[in-house]
Amino acid sequence: MKIGIVTISDRASQGVYEDRGGPAILACLQEMLSCEWQPVSRLIPDEQPIIELNLKELCDQEACCLVVTTGGTGPSKRDVTPEATEAVCDKMMPGFGELMRQVSLRSVPTAILSRQTAGIRGKSLIINLPGKPAAIRECLLAVFPAVPYCVDLIEGPFLTTNETVVKAFRPKSA
């Protein structure tokens, strides 16, 4: 089973500074998931066509059941990750962004400026996270209880979690 990890940053993709977002996602997923999985990582600039291409490749060619992005969710002109995500998805899942902003607001009042979202492309769930490692962890822990069941519903593989970190919720009838 493959999981895509995409850092979207002009400066990190140019080597101006180190990518801290992708490694933060990887560390969180390694801690949260108890099943075997393989990361497929990308580090790309804030360019909507490039973001769309990479999301399509990870979902369609690599068959990632989950694609987690970091960066490009703010209000600046170069922040286009949510637009790229919406452009490639069949269905949007706004509850993910709503919960992430709600959780982030406990830490910083500027969380209302973040435009994280999530959507479904085929048998893949795409989740947009903010760019800061602490916010990545906070947001991923908040939404992850619903992720395995969402992946079940779109006919993806059966994800299991390390219940000492995060407990996946599946209805008893599932």
C-alpha positions as CSV (number, residue, x, y, z in Angstrom):
1,M,0.0,0.0,0.0
2,K,1.3,3.4,-1.0
3,I,0.8,6.8,0.6
4,G,1.8,10.0,-1.3
5,I,3.6,12.8,0.6
6,V,3.8,16.1,-1.2
7,T,5.6,19.2,-0.1
8,I,4.5,22.3,-2.0
9,S,7.0,25.1,-1.7
10,D,8.9,27.3,-4.1
11,R,11.8,27.8,-1.8
12,A,12.2,24.3,-0.6
13,S,11.9,22.9,-4.1
14,Q,14.7,25.3,-5.2
15,G,17.0,24.3,-2.3
16,V,16.8,27.7,-0.6
17,Y,15.8,25.9,2.6
18,E,15.3,22.4,3.9
19,D,11.9,20.7,3.5
20,R,10.6,20.2,7.0
21,G,7.0,19.5,6.0
22,G,7.4,16.3,4.1
23,P,9.5,14.7,6.8
24,A,7.0,15.8,9.4
25,I,4.2,14.1,7.6
26,L,6.3,10.9,7.2
27,A,7.1,10.9,10.9
28,C,3.5,11.3,11.9
29,L,2.3,8.6,9.5
30,Q,5.0,6.2,10.7
31,E,3.8,6.8,14.3
32,M,0.1,6.6,13.5
33,L,-0.1,3.6,11.1
34,S,0.4,0.0,12.3
35,C,0.0,-1.5,8.8
36,E,2.7,-1.9,6.2
37,W,2.9,1.0,3.7
38,Q,5.3,2.7,1.4
39,P,5.8,6.4,1.1
40,V,6.0,8.1,-2.3
41,S,7.4,11.6,-1.7
42,R,7.5,14.6,-3.9
43,L,8.9,18.1,-3.4
44,I,7.4,20.6,-5.9
45,P,7.0,24.4,-6.4
46,D,3.8,26.3,-5.9
47,E,2.6,26.0,-9.5
48,Q,-1.0,24.8,-10.0
49,P,-0.3,22.7,-13.2
50,I,2.6,21.0,-11.5
51,I,0.6,20.3,-8.3
52,E,-2.3,18.9,-10.4
53,L,0.0,16.7,-12.4
54,N,1.7,15.3,-9.3
55,L,-1.6,14.6,-7.5
56,K,-2.9,12.8,-10.6
57,E,0.2,10.7,-10.9
58,L,0.2,9.7,-7.2
59,C,-3.5,8.8,-7.4
60,D,-3.7,7.2,-10.9
61,Q,-0.3,5.8,-11.7
62,E,1.2,5.2,-8.2
63,A,-2.2,4.0,-6.8
64,C,-1.7,5.8,-3.5
65,C,-4.8,5.3,-1.3
66,L,-3.9,8.5,0.6
67,V,-2.1,11.6,-0.6
68,V,-1.1,14.1,2.1
69,T,0.2,17.5,1.0
70,T,1.8,20.3,3.0
71,G,2.1,24.0,2.0
72,G,0.3,26.3,-0.3
73,T,-2.9,26.6,1.7
74,G,-2.6,30.3,2.8
75,P,-4.1,33.4,1.3
76,S,-1.1,34.6,-0.7
77,K,-1.2,34.7,-4.5
78,R,1.2,31.7,-4.8
79,D,-0.9,29.5,-2.5
80,V,-2.8,27.4,-4.9
81,T,-2.8,23.9,-3.4
82,P,-6.6,23.9,-2.6
83,E,-7.4,25.0,-6.1
84,A,-5.2,22.3,-7.6
85,T,-6.8,19.7,-5.3
86,E,-10.3,20.7,-6.2
87,A,-9.4,20.6,-9.9
88,V,-8.4,17.0,-9.8
89,C,-11.0,15.6,-7.3
90,D,-14.3,13.9,-8.1
91,K,-15.7,14.9,-4.7
92,M,-14.6,17.4,-2.1
93,M,-14.6,16.6,1.6
94,P,-15.0,20.0,3.4
95,G,-15.3,18.5,6.9
96,F,-11.6,17.8,6.9
97,G,-10.7,21.4,6.5
98,E,-13.3,22.6,8.9
99,L,-11.9,20.3,11.7
100,M,-8.3,21.2,11.0
101,R,-9.1,25.0,11.2
102,Q,-11.1,24.4,14.4
103,V,-8.2,22.5,16.0
104,S,-5.6,25.0,14.8
105,L,-7.6,28.0,16.2
106,R,-6.8,26.7,19.7
107,S,-3.1,27.4,19.0
108,V,-3.1,30.5,16.7
109,P,-5.7,33.1,15.7
110,T,-4.4,33.1,12.1
111,A,-5.7,29.6,11.6
112,I,-8.7,31.2,9.9
113,L,-6.4,32.2,7.1
114,S,-5.6,28.6,6.2
115,R,-7.6,27.0,3.4
116,Q,-6.8,23.3,4.1
117,T,-9.2,20.9,2.4
118,A,-9.6,17.3,1.3
119,G,-11.1,15.5,-1.6
120,I,-11.5,12.1,-3.4
121,R,-10.0,11.2,-6.7
122,G,-11.0,7.7,-7.7
123,K,-9.8,5.4,-4.9
124,S,-7.5,8.0,-3.3
125,L,-8.1,10.5,-0.5
126,I,-6.2,13.7,-0.8
127,I,-5.7,15.8,2.3
128,N,-4.1,19.3,2.3
129,L,-2.3,20.2,5.5
130,P,-0.7,23.5,6.5
131,G,3.1,24.0,6.1
132,K,4.5,24.2,9.7
133,P,5.5,20.8,11.2
134,A,3.7,21.5,14.5
135,A,0.5,22.3,12.7
136,I,0.9,19.3,10.4
137,R,1.0,17.0,13.4
138,E,-1.9,18.8,15.2
139,C,-4.1,18.6,12.0
140,L,-3.2,15.1,11.0
141,L,-4.0,13.8,14.5
142,A,-7.4,15.6,14.5
143,V,-8.6,14.2,11.2
144,F,-6.9,10.7,11.1
145,P,-9.6,8.9,13.1
146,A,-11.8,9.2,10.0
147,V,-9.2,8.5,7.4
148,P,-9.2,4.7,7.5
149,Y,-13.0,4.4,7.2
150,C,-13.0,7.0,4.4
151,V,-10.4,4.9,2.5
152,D,-12.7,1.9,3.1
153,L,-15.6,3.7,1.6
154,I,-13.7,4.5,-1.6
155,E,-12.6,0.9,-1.9
156,G,-9.0,1.4,-0.8
157,P,-6.9,-0.9,1.3
158,F,-7.6,-1.6,5.0
159,L,-5.6,0.9,7.0
160,T,-4.9,0.1,10.7
161,T,-3.6,2.5,13.3
162,N,-1.4,2.4,16.3
163,E,-4.2,2.9,18.9
164,T,-1.8,4.4,21.5
165,V,-1.4,7.3,19.1
166,V,-4.7,7.6,17.2
167,K,-7.7,5.2,17.1
168,A,-9.4,4.7,13.8
169,F,-13.2,5.0,14.0
170,R,-15.2,2.5,12.0
171,P,-19.0,2.1,12.6
172,K,-19.9,-1.2,14.2
173,S,-21.9,-2.1,11.1
174,A,-18.8,-1.6,8.8
